[in-house]
């Protein structure tokens, strides 16, 4: 039976412990659960966006920039041309 490779989380945990042992400050963002609260202006922007009713609609068409980016990705990835 083939052995499993070491997970990235265990590798990062080991690296974190080595740096902590050196007395360094480590910000652990590996699992996506930061223990540092966001800045007040970030919370304010989030609240304002959540309260803005225009953010609660179905997008029947997106911005030109997004459509161009998506069609460019399909062209590079699959060699197809899309007309957004």
PyMOL Python script that loads the backbone (N, CA, C, O; Angstrom):
from pymol import cmd

cmd.read_pdbstr("""\
ATOM      1  N   UNK A   1       0.842  -1.169   0.000  1.00  0.00           N
ATOM      2  CA  UNK A   1       0.000   0.000   0.000  1.00  0.00           C
ATOM      3  C   UNK A   1       0.891   1.237   0.000  1.00  0.00           C
ATOM      4  O   UNK A   1       1.856   1.320   0.761  1.00  0.00           O
ATOM      5  N   UNK A   2       0.563   2.184  -0.849  1.00  0.00           N
ATOM      6  CA  UNK A   2       1.339   3.408  -0.944  1.00  0.00           C
ATOM      7  C   UNK A   2       1.085   4.287   0.275  1.00  0.00           C
ATOM      8  O   UNK A   2      -0.057   4.479   0.694  1.00  0.00           O
ATOM      9  N   UNK A   3       2.150   4.809   0.827  1.00  0.00           N
ATOM     10  CA  UNK A   3       2.018   5.703   1.978  1.00  0.00           C
ATOM     11  C   UNK A   3       1.477   7.052   1.544  1.00  0.00           C
ATOM     12  O   UNK A   3       1.730   7.514   0.432  1.00  0.00           O
ATOM     13  N   UNK A   4       0.733   7.668   2.434  1.00  0.00           N
ATOM     14  CA  UNK A   4       0.239   9.012   2.172  1.00  0.00           C
ATOM     15  C   UNK A   4       1.361  10.015   2.394  1.00  0.00           C
ATOM     16  O   UNK A   4       2.225   9.818   3.248  1.00  0.00           O
ATOM     17  N   UNK A   5       1.338  11.072   1.630  1.00  0.00           N
ATOM     18  CA  UNK A   5       2.294  12.153   1.843  1.00  0.00           C
ATOM     19  C   UNK A   5       1.894  12.944   3.085  1.00  0.00           C
ATOM     20  O   UNK A   5       0.745  12.894   3.524  1.00  0.00           O
ATOM     21  N   UNK A   6       2.843  13.662   3.637  1.00  0.00           N
ATOM     22  CA  UNK A   6       2.580  14.523   4.781  1.00  0.00           C
ATOM     23  C   UNK A   6       1.655  15.651   4.344  1.00  0.00           C
ATOM     24  O   UNK A   6       1.838  16.227   3.272  1.00  0.00           O
ATOM     25  N   UNK A   7       0.674  15.962   5.164  1.00  0.00           N
ATOM     26  CA  UNK A   7      -0.260  17.030   4.796  1.00  0.00           C
ATOM     27  C   UNK A   7       0.401  18.393   4.959  1.00  0.00           C
ATOM     28  O   UNK A   7       1.305  18.573   5.774  1.00  0.00           O
ATOM     29  N   UNK A   8      -0.068  19.336   4.170  1.00  0.00           N
ATOM     30  CA  UNK A   8       0.463  20.696   4.253  1.00  0.00           C
ATOM     31  C   UNK A   8       0.211  21.300   5.630  1.00  0.00           C
ATOM     32  O   UNK A   8       1.002  22.114   6.107  1.00  0.00           O
ATOM     33  N   UNK A   9      -0.888  20.903   6.269  1.00  0.00           N
ATOM     34  CA  UNK A   9      -1.200  21.459   7.587  1.00  0.00           C
ATOM     35  C   UNK A   9      -0.189  21.015   8.638  1.00  0.00           C
ATOM     36  O   UNK A   9       0.189  21.801   9.507  1.00  0.00           O
ATOM     37  N   UNK A  10       0.248  19.763   8.564  1.00  0.00           N
ATOM     38  CA  UNK A  10       1.243  19.311   9.544  1.00  0.00           C
ATOM     39  C   UNK A  10       2.603  19.946   9.265  1.00  0.00           C
ATOM     40  O   UNK A  10       3.347  20.250  10.198  1.00  0.00           O
ATOM     41  N   UNK A  11       2.929  20.145   8.000  1.00  0.00           N
ATOM     42  CA  UNK A  11       4.184  20.815   7.650  1.00  0.00           C
ATOM     43  C   UNK A  11       4.169  22.253   8.163  1.00  0.00           C
ATOM     44  O   UNK A  11       5.140  22.720   8.758  1.00  0.00           O
ATOM     45  N   UNK A  12       3.056  22.947   7.924  1.00  0.00           N
ATOM     46  CA  UNK A  12       2.951  24.334   8.376  1.00  0.00           C
ATOM     47  C   UNK A  12       2.953  24.428   9.900  1.00  0.00           C
ATOM     48  O   UNK A  12       3.528  25.363  10.458  1.00  0.00           O
ATOM     49  N   UNK A  13       2.325  23.482  10.573  1.00  0.00           N
ATOM     50  CA  UNK A  13       2.311  23.481  12.040  1.00  0.00           C
ATOM     51  C   UNK A  13       3.728  23.319  12.582  1.00  0.00           C
ATOM     52  O   UNK A  13       4.105  23.965  13.560  1.00  0.00           O
ATOM     53  N   UNK A  14       4.504  22.456  11.944  1.00  0.00           N
ATOM     54  CA  UNK A  14       5.891  22.251  12.373  1.00  0.00           C
ATOM     55  C   UNK A  14       6.714  23.522  12.149  1.00  0.00           C
ATOM     56  O   UNK A  14       7.504  23.915  13.007  1.00  0.00           O
ATOM     57  N   UNK A  15       6.525  24.155  10.999  1.00  0.00           N
ATOM     58  CA  UNK A  15       7.238  25.403  10.716  1.00  0.00           C
ATOM     59  C   UNK A  15       6.850  26.489  11.713  1.00  0.00           C
ATOM     60  O   UNK A  15       7.694  27.259  12.172  1.00  0.00           O
ATOM     61  N   UNK A  16       5.570  26.539  12.039  1.00  0.00           N
ATOM     62  CA  UNK A  16       5.079  27.527  13.000  1.00  0.00           C
ATOM     63  C   UNK A  16       5.751  27.321  14.355  1.00  0.00           C
ATOM     64  O   UNK A  16       6.220  28.280  14.969  1.00  0.00           O
ATOM     65  N   UNK A  17       5.798  26.076  14.819  1.00  0.00           N
ATOM     66  CA  UNK A  17       6.399  25.791  16.119  1.00  0.00           C
ATOM     67  C   UNK A  17       7.880  26.166  16.149  1.00  0.00           C
ATOM     68  O   UNK A  17       8.373  26.666  17.160  1.00  0.00           O
ATOM     69  N   UNK A  18       8.588  25.927  15.047  1.00  0.00           N
ATOM     70  CA  UNK A  18      10.011  26.287  14.980  1.00  0.00           C
ATOM     71  C   UNK A  18      10.201  27.798  15.108  1.00  0.00           C
ATOM     72  O   UNK A  18      11.103  28.259  15.807  1.00  0.00           O
ATOM     73  N   UNK A  19       9.346  28.562  14.429  1.00  0.00           N
ATOM     74  CA  UNK A  19       9.461  30.020  14.489  1.00  0.00           C
ATOM     75  C   UNK A  19       9.063  30.549  15.865  1.00  0.00           C
ATOM     76  O   UNK A  19       9.689  31.476  16.378  1.00  0.00           O
ATOM     77  N   UNK A  20       8.027  29.967  16.462  1.00  0.00           N
ATOM     78  CA  UNK A  20       7.634  30.367  17.816  1.00  0.00           C
ATOM     79  C   UNK A  20       8.748  30.081  18.809  1.00  0.00           C
ATOM     80  O   UNK A  20       8.990  30.873  19.720  1.00  0.00           O
ATOM     81  N   UNK A  21       9.427  28.950  18.637  1.00  0.00           N
ATOM     82  CA  UNK A  21      10.531  28.587  19.531  1.00  0.00           C
ATOM     83  C   UNK A  21      11.678  29.586  19.431  1.00  0.00           C
ATOM     84  O   UNK A  21      12.444  29.754  20.381  1.00  0.00           O
ATOM     85  N   UNK A  22      11.798  30.251  18.282  1.00  0.00           N
ATOM     86  CA  UNK A  22      12.825  31.278  18.098  1.00  0.00           C
ATOM     87  C   UNK A  22      12.388  32.621  18.680  1.00  0.00           C
ATOM     88  O   UNK A  22      13.141  33.595  18.652  1.00  0.00           O
ATOM     89  N   UNK A  23      11.151  32.662  19.212  1.00  0.00           N
ATOM     90  CA  UNK A  23      10.641  33.897  19.788  1.00  0.00           C
ATOM     91  C   UNK A  23       9.985  34.829  18.783  1.00  0.00           C
ATOM     92  O   UNK A  23       9.709  35.987  19.095  1.00  0.00           O
ATOM     93  N   UNK A  24       9.734  34.333  17.585  1.00  0.00           N
ATOM     94  CA  UNK A  24       9.117  35.165  16.553  1.00  0.00           C
ATOM     95  C   UNK A  24       7.603  35.188  16.710  1.00  0.00           C
ATOM     96  O   UNK A  24       7.003  34.244  17.224  1.00  0.00           O
ATOM     97  N   UNK A  25       7.001  36.274  16.262  1.00  0.00           N
ATOM     98  CA  UNK A  25       5.547  36.378  16.222  1.00  0.00           C
ATOM     99  C   UNK A  25       5.062  35.704  14.947  1.00  0.00           C
ATOM    100  O   UNK A  25       5.583  35.970  13.864  1.00  0.00           O
ATOM    101  N   UNK A  26       4.072  34.835  15.073  1.00  0.00           N
ATOM    102  CA  UNK A  26       3.546  34.108  13.916  1.00  0.00           C
ATOM    103  C   UNK A  26       2.052  34.365  13.814  1.00  0.00           C
ATOM    104  O   UNK A  26       1.313  34.193  14.783  1.00  0.00           O
ATOM    105  N   UNK A  27       1.618  34.774  12.642  1.00  0.00           N
ATOM    106  CA  UNK A  27       0.194  34.946  12.367  1.00  0.00           C
ATOM    107  C   UNK A  27      -0.270  33.714  11.614  1.00  0.00           C
ATOM    108  O   UNK A  27       0.095  33.516  10.455  1.00  0.00           O
ATOM    109  N   UNK A  28      -1.063  32.895  12.258  1.00  0.00           N
ATOM    110  CA  UNK A  28      -1.498  31.622  11.689  1.00  0.00           C
ATOM    111  C   UNK A  28      -2.758  31.822  10.859  1.00  0.00           C
ATOM    112  O   UNK A  28      -3.851  31.982  11.403  1.00  0.00           O
ATOM    113  N   UNK A  29      -2.601  31.812   9.551  1.00  0.00           N
ATOM    114  CA  UNK A  29      -3.729  31.937   8.633  1.00  0.00           C
ATOM    115  C   UNK A  29      -3.957  30.638   7.867  1.00  0.00           C
ATOM    116  O   UNK A  29      -4.690  30.623   6.879  1.00  0.00           O
ATOM    117  N   UNK A  30      -3.337  29.553   8.312  1.00  0.00           N
ATOM    118  CA  UNK A  30      -3.350  28.300   7.552  1.00  0.00           C
ATOM    119  C   UNK A  30      -4.715  27.652   7.442  1.00  0.00           C
ATOM    120  O   UNK A  30      -4.994  27.004   6.433  1.00  0.00           O
ATOM    121  N   UNK A  31      -5.562  27.796   8.418  1.00  0.00           N
ATOM    122  CA  UNK A  31      -6.846  27.107   8.401  1.00  0.00           C
ATOM    123  C   UNK A  31      -7.984  28.075   8.080  1.00  0.00           C
ATOM    124  O   UNK A  31      -9.127  27.650   7.913  1.00  0.00           O
ATOM    125  N   UNK A  32      -7.691  29.334   7.994  1.00  0.00           N
ATOM    126  CA  UNK A  32      -8.721  30.309   7.683  1.00  0.00           C
ATOM    127  C   UNK A  32      -9.558  30.715   8.874  1.00  0.00           C
ATOM    128  O   UNK A  32     -10.680  31.197   8.716  1.00  0.00           O
ATOM    129  N   UNK A  33      -9.021  30.524  10.064  1.00  0.00           N
ATOM    130  CA  UNK A  33      -9.724  30.946  11.270  1.00  0.00           C
ATOM    131  C   UNK A  33      -8.810  31.872  12.074  1.00  0.00           C
ATOM    132  O   UNK A  33      -8.279  31.482  13.114  1.00  0.00           O
ATOM    133  N   UNK A  34      -8.631  33.099  11.585  1.00  0.00           N
ATOM    134  CA  UNK A  34      -7.724  34.004  12.285  1.00  0.00           C
ATOM    135  C   UNK A  34      -8.258  34.377  13.660  1.00  0.00           C
ATOM    136  O   UNK A  34      -9.467  34.441  13.884  1.00  0.00           O
ATOM    137  N   UNK A  35      -7.335  34.619  14.565  1.00  0.00           N
ATOM    138  CA  UNK A  35      -7.718  35.006  15.923  1.00  0.00           C
ATOM    139  C   UNK A  35      -7.543  36.508  16.146  1.00  0.00           C
ATOM    140  O   UNK A  35      -7.538  36.982  17.282  1.00  0.00           O
ATOM    141  N   UNK A  36      -7.401  37.246  15.047  1.00  0.00           N
ATOM    142  CA  UNK A  36      -7.245  38.691  15.115  1.00  0.00           C
ATOM    143  C   UNK A  36      -8.506  39.316  14.518  1.00  0.00           C
ATOM    144  O   UNK A  36      -8.852  39.018  13.374  1.00  0.00           O
ATOM    145  N   UNK A  37      -9.196  40.171  15.265  1.00  0.00           N
ATOM    146  CA  UNK A  37     -10.422  40.769  14.710  1.00  0.00           C
ATOM    147  C   UNK A  37     -10.090  41.721  13.564  1.00  0.00           C
ATOM    148  O   UNK A  37      -9.018  42.327  13.548  1.00  0.00           O
ATOM    149  N   UNK A  38     -11.007  41.855  12.605  1.00  0.00           N
ATOM    150  CA  UNK A  38     -10.768  42.798  11.509  1.00  0.00           C
ATOM    151  C   UNK A  38     -10.804  44.233  12.016  1.00  0.00           C
ATOM    152  O   UNK A  38     -11.392  44.525  13.058  1.00  0.00           O
ATOM    153  N   UNK A  39     -10.174  45.109  11.273  1.00  0.00           N
ATOM    154  CA  UNK A  39     -10.158  46.529  11.626  1.00  0.00           C
ATOM    155  C   UNK A  39     -11.583  47.088  11.578  1.00  0.00           C
ATOM    156  O   UNK A  39     -12.410  46.606  10.804  1.00  0.00           O
ATOM    157  N   UNK A  40     -11.870  48.093  12.395  1.00  0.00           N
ATOM    158  CA  UNK A  40     -13.226  48.659  12.437  1.00  0.00           C
ATOM    159  C   UNK A  40     -13.752  49.109  11.071  1.00  0.00           C
ATOM    160  O   UNK A  40     -14.939  48.948  10.788  1.00  0.00           O
ATOM    161  N   UNK A  41     -12.882  49.673  10.220  1.00  0.00           N
ATOM    162  CA  UNK A  41     -13.365  50.131   8.910  1.00  0.00           C
ATOM    163  C   UNK A  41     -13.769  48.958   8.015  1.00  0.00           C
ATOM    164  O   UNK A  41     -14.623  49.114   7.142  1.00  0.00           O
ATOM    165  N   UNK A  42     -13.169  47.797   8.220  1.00  0.00           N
ATOM    166  CA  UNK A  42     -13.549  46.597   7.465  1.00  0.00           C
ATOM    167  C   UNK A  42     -14.923  46.120   7.927  1.00  0.00           C
ATOM    168  O   UNK A  42     -15.775  45.781   7.105  1.00  0.00           O
ATOM    169  N   UNK A  43     -15.136  46.094   9.230  1.00  0.00           N
ATOM    170  CA  UNK A  43     -16.441  45.687   9.772  1.00  0.00           C
ATOM    171  C   UNK A  43     -17.527  46.643   9.289  1.00  0.00           C
ATOM    172  O   UNK A  43     -18.614  46.209   8.906  1.00  0.00           O
ATOM    173  N   UNK A  44     -17.234  47.949   9.305  1.00  0.00           N
ATOM    174  CA  UNK A  44     -18.205  48.949   8.849  1.00  0.00           C
ATOM    175  C   UNK A  44     -18.571  48.709   7.384  1.00  0.00           C
ATOM    176  O   UNK A  44     -19.749  48.742   7.026  1.00  0.00           O
ATOM    177  N   UNK A  45     -17.571  48.469   6.537  1.00  0.00           N
ATOM    178  CA  UNK A  45     -17.831  48.230   5.111  1.00  0.00           C
ATOM    179  C   UNK A  45     -18.652  46.959   4.913  1.00  0.00           C
ATOM    180  O   UNK A  45     -19.538  46.924   4.059  1.00  0.00           O
ATOM    181  N   UNK A  46     -18.371  45.923   5.687  1.00  0.00           N
ATOM    182  CA  UNK A  46     -19.129  44.675   5.596  1.00  0.00           C
ATOM    183  C   UNK A  46     -20.589  44.893   5.981  1.00  0.00           C
ATOM    184  O   UNK A  46     -21.497  44.417   5.300  1.00  0.00           O
ATOM    185  N   UNK A  47     -20.806  45.617   7.078  1.00  0.00           N
ATOM    186  CA  UNK A  47     -22.172  45.897   7.530  1.00  0.00           C
ATOM    187  C   UNK A  47     -22.922  46.708   6.476  1.00  0.00           C
ATOM    188  O   UNK A  47     -24.069  46.401   6.154  1.00  0.00           O
ATOM    189  N   UNK A  48     -22.273  47.741   5.941  1.00  0.00           N
ATOM    190  CA  UNK A  48     -22.920  48.571   4.919  1.00  0.00           C
ATOM    191  C   UNK A  48     -23.280  47.748   3.683  1.00  0.00           C
ATOM    192  O   UNK A  48     -24.365  47.912   3.125  1.00  0.00           O
ATOM    193  N   UNK A  49     -22.390  46.874   3.257  1.00  0.00           N
ATOM    194  CA  UNK A  49     -22.668  46.028   2.093  1.00  0.00           C
ATOM    195  C   UNK A  49     -23.792  45.047   2.378  1.00  0.00           C
ATOM    196  O   UNK A  49     -24.622  44.780   1.508  1.00  0.00           O
ATOM    197  N   UNK A  50     -23.825  44.509   3.589  1.00  0.00           N
ATOM    198  CA  UNK A  50     -24.882  43.557   3.951  1.00  0.00           C
ATOM    199  C   UNK A  50     -26.244  44.238   4.019  1.00  0.00           C
ATOM    200  O   UNK A  50     -27.268  43.601   3.771  1.00  0.00           O
ATOM    201  N   UNK A  51     -26.263  45.521   4.350  1.00  0.00           N
ATOM    202  CA  UNK A  51     -27.526  46.247   4.456  1.00  0.00           C
ATOM    203  C   UNK A  51     -27.985  46.850   3.129  1.00  0.00           C
ATOM    204  O   UNK A  51     -29.108  47.343   3.033  1.00  0.00           O
ATOM    205  N   UNK A  52     -27.140  46.818   2.119  1.00  0.00           N
ATOM    206  CA  UNK A  52     -27.475  47.397   0.816  1.00  0.00           C
ATOM    207  C   UNK A  52     -28.281  46.386   0.004  1.00  0.00           C
ATOM    208  O   UNK A  52     -27.759  45.347  -0.399  1.00  0.00           O
ATOM    209  N   UNK A  53     -29.551  46.693  -0.234  1.00  0.00           N
ATOM    210  CA  UNK A  53     -30.449  45.737  -0.892  1.00  0.00           C
ATOM    211  C   UNK A  53     -30.044  45.420  -2.328  1.00  0.00           C
ATOM    212  O   UNK A  53     -30.448  44.382  -2.853  1.00  0.00           O
ATOM    213  N   UNK A  54     -29.272  46.264  -2.972  1.00  0.00           N
ATOM    214  CA  UNK A  54     -28.854  45.955  -4.343  1.00  0.00           C
ATOM    215  C   UNK A  54     -27.901  44.752  -4.390  1.00  0.00           C
ATOM    216  O   UNK A  54     -27.645  44.199  -5.460  1.00  0.00           O
ATOM    217  N   UNK A  55     -27.387  44.359  -3.239  1.00  0.00           N
ATOM    218  CA  UNK A  55     -26.524  43.180  -3.180  1.00  0.00           C
ATOM    219  C   UNK A  55     -27.311  41.880  -3.074  1.00  0.00           C
ATOM    220  O   UNK A  55     -26.716  40.806  -2.990  1.00  0.00           O
ATOM    221  N   UNK A  56     -28.631  41.961  -3.077  1.00  0.00           N
ATOM    222  CA  UNK A  56     -29.471  40.775  -2.935  1.00  0.00           C
ATOM    223  C   UNK A  56     -30.360  40.595  -4.159  1.00  0.00           C
ATOM    224  O   UNK A  56     -31.583  40.515  -4.047  1.00  0.00           O
ATOM    225  N   UNK A  57     -29.740  40.534  -5.305  1.00  0.00           N
ATOM    226  CA  UNK A  57     -30.475  40.320  -6.554  1.00  0.00           C
ATOM    227  C   UNK A  57     -29.750  39.245  -7.360  1.00  0.00           C
ATOM    228  O   UNK A  57     -28.575  38.963  -7.127  1.00  0.00           O
ATOM    229  N   UNK A  58     -30.462  38.659  -8.302  1.00  0.00           N
ATOM    230  CA  UNK A  58     -29.828  37.724  -9.225  1.00  0.00           C
ATOM    231  C   UNK A  58     -29.157  38.525 -10.320  1.00  0.00           C
ATOM    232  O   UNK A  58     -29.739  39.465 -10.861  1.00  0.00           O
ATOM    233  N   UNK A  59     -27.952  38.156 -10.641  1.00  0.00           N
ATOM    234  CA  UNK A  59     -27.222  38.848 -11.697  1.00  0.00           C
ATOM    235  C   UNK A  59     -27.536  38.184 -13.033  1.00  0.00           C
ATOM    236  O   UNK A  59     -27.064  37.083 -13.319  1.00  0.00           O
ATOM    237  N   UNK A  60     -28.333  38.863 -13.841  1.00  0.00           N
ATOM    238  CA  UNK A  60     -28.633  38.333 -15.170  1.00  0.00           C
ATOM    239  C   UNK A  60     -27.500  38.646 -16.135  1.00  0.00           C
ATOM    240  O   UNK A  60     -27.311  37.950 -17.133  1.00  0.00           O
ATOM    241  N   UNK A  61     -26.759  39.683 -15.835  1.00  0.00           N
ATOM    242  CA  UNK A  61     -25.545  39.975 -16.597  1.00  0.00           C
ATOM    243  C   UNK A  61     -24.559  40.611 -15.628  1.00  0.00           C
ATOM    244  O   UNK A  61     -24.935  41.355 -14.722  1.00  0.00           O
ATOM    245  N   UNK A  62     -23.305  40.302 -15.842  1.00  0.00           N
ATOM    246  CA  UNK A  62     -22.273  40.808 -14.947  1.00  0.00           C
ATOM    247  C   UNK A  62     -21.543  41.970 -15.604  1.00  0.00           C
ATOM    248  O   UNK A  62     -21.869  42.377 -16.719  1.00  0.00           O
ATOM    249  N   UNK A  63     -20.560  42.492 -14.900  1.00  0.00           N
ATOM    250  CA  UNK A  63     -19.792  43.610 -15.428  1.00  0.00           C
ATOM    251  C   UNK A  63     -19.003  43.167 -16.653  1.00  0.00           C
ATOM    252  O   UNK A  63     -18.676  41.990 -16.807  1.00  0.00           O
ATOM    253  N   UNK A  64     -18.706  44.122 -17.514  1.00  0.00           N
ATOM    254  CA  UNK A  64     -17.907  43.820 -18.705  1.00  0.00           C
ATOM    255  C   UNK A  64     -16.551  43.241 -18.312  1.00  0.00           C
ATOM    256  O   UNK A  64     -16.044  42.330 -18.967  1.00  0.00           O
ATOM    257  N   UNK A  65     -15.964  43.781 -17.228  1.00  0.00           N
ATOM    258  CA  UNK A  65     -14.648  43.303 -16.786  1.00  0.00           C
ATOM    259  C   UNK A  65     -14.702  41.831 -16.398  1.00  0.00           C
ATOM    260  O   UNK A  65     -13.808  41.061 -16.748  1.00  0.00           O
ATOM    261  N   UNK A  66     -15.752  41.436 -15.673  1.00  0.00           N
ATOM    262  CA  UNK A  66     -15.871  40.038 -15.266  1.00  0.00           C
ATOM    263  C   UNK A  66     -16.092  39.146 -16.476  1.00  0.00           C
ATOM    264  O   UNK A  66     -15.464  38.094 -16.595  1.00  0.00           O
ATOM    265  N   UNK A  67     -16.975  39.555 -17.371  1.00  0.00           N
ATOM    266  CA  UNK A  67     -17.238  38.742 -18.560  1.00  0.00           C
ATOM    267  C   UNK A  67     -15.986  38.600 -19.418  1.00  0.00           C
ATOM    268  O   UNK A  67     -15.720  37.523 -19.950  1.00  0.00           O
ATOM    269  N   UNK A  68     -15.214  39.681 -19.557  1.00  0.00           N
ATOM    270  CA  UNK A  68     -13.965  39.607 -20.320  1.00  0.00           C
ATOM    271  C   UNK A  68     -12.963  38.676 -19.645  1.00  0.00           C
ATOM    272  O   UNK A  68     -12.274  37.909 -20.317  1.00  0.00           O
ATOM    273  N   UNK A  69     -12.883  38.743 -18.317  1.00  0.00           N
ATOM    274  CA  UNK A  69     -11.955  37.880 -17.580  1.00  0.00           C
ATOM    275  C   UNK A  69     -12.339  36.414 -17.726  1.00  0.00           C
ATOM    276  O   UNK A  69     -11.471  35.563 -17.925  1.00  0.00           O
ATOM    277  N   UNK A  70     -13.626  36.111 -17.631  1.00  0.00           N
ATOM    278  CA  UNK A  70     -14.083  34.722 -17.749  1.00  0.00           C
ATOM    279  C   UNK A  70     -13.853  34.206 -19.163  1.00  0.00           C
ATOM    280  O   UNK A  70     -13.365  33.090 -19.344  1.00  0.00           O
ATOM    281  N   UNK A  71     -14.203  35.010 -20.172  1.00  0.00           N
ATOM    282  CA  UNK A  71     -14.001  34.545 -21.548  1.00  0.00           C
ATOM    283  C   UNK A  71     -12.511  34.389 -21.848  1.00  0.00           C
ATOM    284  O   UNK A  71     -12.126  33.484 -22.589  1.00  0.00           O
ATOM    285  N   UNK A  72     -11.666  35.258 -21.282  1.00  0.00           N
ATOM    286  CA  UNK A  72     -10.215  35.113 -21.445  1.00  0.00           C
ATOM    287  C   UNK A  72      -9.702  33.833 -20.813  1.00  0.00           C
ATOM    288  O   UNK A  72      -8.831  33.165 -21.370  1.00  0.00           O
ATOM    289  N   UNK A  73     -10.239  33.491 -19.653  1.00  0.00           N
ATOM    290  CA  UNK A  73      -9.832  32.256 -18.982  1.00  0.00           C
ATOM    291  C   UNK A  73     -10.204  31.038 -19.829  1.00  0.00           C
ATOM    292  O   UNK A  73      -9.398  30.121 -19.989  1.00  0.00           O
ATOM    293  N   UNK A  74     -11.424  31.030 -20.372  1.00  0.00           N
ATOM    294  CA  UNK A  74     -11.843  29.914 -21.225  1.00  0.00           C
ATOM    295  C   UNK A  74     -10.974  29.831 -22.478  1.00  0.00           C
ATOM    296  O   UNK A  74     -10.647  28.733 -22.929  1.00  0.00           O
ATOM    297  N   UNK A  75     -10.594  30.983 -23.046  1.00  0.00           N
ATOM    298  CA  UNK A  75      -9.734  30.989 -24.230  1.00  0.00           C
ATOM    299  C   UNK A  75      -8.378  30.373 -23.906  1.00  0.00           C
ATOM    300  O   UNK A  75      -7.879  29.529 -24.652  1.00  0.00           O
ATOM    301  N   UNK A  76      -7.777  30.800 -22.782  1.00  0.00           N
ATOM    302  CA  UNK A  76      -6.466  30.267 -22.402  1.00  0.00           C
ATOM    303  C   UNK A  76      -6.551  28.806 -21.975  1.00  0.00           C
ATOM    304  O   UNK A  76      -5.688  28.005 -22.332  1.00  0.00           O
ATOM    305  N   UNK A  77      -7.567  28.461 -21.227  1.00  0.00           N
ATOM    306  CA  UNK A  77      -7.688  27.111 -20.651  1.00  0.00           C
ATOM    307  C   UNK A  77      -8.139  26.074 -21.675  1.00  0.00           C
ATOM    308  O   UNK A  77      -7.589  24.974 -21.736  1.00  0.00           O
ATOM    309  N   UNK A  78      -9.145  26.430 -22.482  1.00  0.00           N
ATOM    310  CA  UNK A  78      -9.759  25.445 -23.374  1.00  0.00           C
ATOM    311  C   UNK A  78      -9.611  25.777 -24.856  1.00  0.00           C
ATOM    312  O   UNK A  78     -10.019  24.994 -25.714  1.00  0.00           O
ATOM    313  N   UNK A  79      -9.028  26.937 -25.160  1.00  0.00           N
ATOM    314  CA  UNK A  79      -8.846  27.308 -26.557  1.00  0.00           C
ATOM    315  C   UNK A  79     -10.143  27.632 -27.273  1.00  0.00           C
ATOM    316  O   UNK A  79     -10.234  27.464 -28.489  1.00  0.00           O
ATOM    317  N   UNK A  80     -11.147  28.094 -26.542  1.00  0.00           N
ATOM    318  CA  UNK A  80     -12.429  28.444 -27.155  1.00  0.00           C
ATOM    319  C   UNK A  80     -12.656  29.946 -27.029  1.00  0.00           C
ATOM    320  O   UNK A  80     -12.178  30.586 -26.092  1.00  0.00           O
ATOM    321  N   UNK A  81     -13.382  30.483 -27.975  1.00  0.00           N
ATOM    322  CA  UNK A  81     -13.739  31.898 -27.954  1.00  0.00           C
ATOM    323  C   UNK A  81     -15.187  32.042 -27.521  1.00  0.00           C
ATOM    324  O   UNK A  81     -16.079  31.436 -28.116  1.00  0.00           O
ATOM    325  N   UNK A  82     -15.423  32.830 -26.503  1.00  0.00           N
ATOM    326  CA  UNK A  82     -16.777  33.122 -26.042  1.00  0.00           C
ATOM    327  C   UNK A  82     -17.070  34.590 -26.292  1.00  0.00           C
ATOM    328  O   UNK A  82     -16.189  35.440 -26.160  1.00  0.00           O
ATOM    329  N   UNK A  83     -18.297  34.881 -26.648  1.00  0.00           N
ATOM    330  CA  UNK A  83     -18.723  36.260 -26.846  1.00  0.00           C
ATOM    331  C   UNK A  83     -19.645  36.640 -25.692  1.00  0.00           C
ATOM    332  O   UNK A  83     -20.833  36.317 -25.693  1.00  0.00           O
ATOM    333  N   UNK A  84     -19.073  37.330 -24.711  1.00  0.00           N
ATOM    334  CA  UNK A  84     -19.891  37.652 -23.535  1.00  0.00           C
ATOM    335  C   UNK A  84     -21.010  38.589 -23.901  1.00  0.00           C
ATOM    336  O   UNK A  84     -21.803  38.970 -23.040  1.00  0.00           O
TER     337      UNK A  84
END
""", "prot")
cmd.dss("prot")
cmd.show_as("cartoon", "prot")
cmd.util.cbc("prot")
cmd.orient("prot")
